[in-house]
Amino acid sequence: MIRTAAALIAVVVSVSVQAAASLDTPTKASDLEYAWQLFAKEASGPEVTAVFPYGKCFKAAAQVHGLPEILLLAVARGESAFDPLARSSANAYGLMQILWPGTARHLGIESRKQLLDPCTNVDAGARYLRELLNRYGGNLHRALGAYNYGPARVPVSGGVLPAGAVRYSGYIKRHLDNMLASGTGSAAGRSGPGGKLLLIRFKRRYRAAAYVDSLQPILGDVRLDWRRRPGGWFDVLMVYDNASQMAKGKRRLSQLGITDWQRRIR
């Protein structure tokens, strides 16, 4: 770990009370559903101006399946951090983490080798998300929950969504919000002076989320992000667009006693 366990607990506990009412990305199911409704009102989503890995695959899949390109990018960012060879412990593969063999064969993919082709994988993920959106009447919150949790466990209407499905919807919304905050593209997807600083790495998703949710309200416009790494770990990052933002972020973190960030990542 980058920070000691004791220091980490002290930081999280000291700010957690202030965090609940101040998050930019909503966490309650009803708030998430409304936030996704607002996003969906933009028929094609914001124009993607940043350069992302396998960008042509995302653009083509978005056009074919009538989905916002930025939405597909946010899913891939959260699912695989744009690693086409990513494999989860649940046996999901590729950029969009298509489950093998069940979901893959449902989508007409007959081999794991096909899943490792970036454009095939992105098209499969987009096709599955479009199918789920049709099932849930255009409700992105429920469709995303089902993408991760399975449509058999997410009601078409009414009922209570499983907590895991709600968390996943919020997880993708956070990735989308961070990309939009960076001008329709995170520092991970851009060339230029921007970048990110790795603060800490967790084995559990909920710990990375709690860390960001606790610190972000205090840091204000200093942007934090968390994302899954290949291999199942979760990184907490400070994201910046230029040297001035990086210096400002370091100052704010230092004021909280967070000074032992690991490294700058381009």
Secondary structure, DSSP 4 states (H G I P E B T S, - for coil): --S-HHHHHHHHHHHHHHHTTT-SS--SHHHHHHHHHHHHTSTT-S---S--TTHHHHHHHHHHHT--HHHHHHHHHHHHTT-TT-B-TT-EETTTTEETTHHHHHTT---HHHHTSHHHHHHHHHHHHHHHHHHTTT-HHHHHHHHHH-GGGS-SSSS---HHHHHHHHHHHHHHHHHHHTTSS-GGG--SS-EEEEEEEESSHHHHHHHHHHHHHHHTTSEEEEEEPTTS-EEEEEEESSHHHHHHHHHHHHHTT-----EEE-
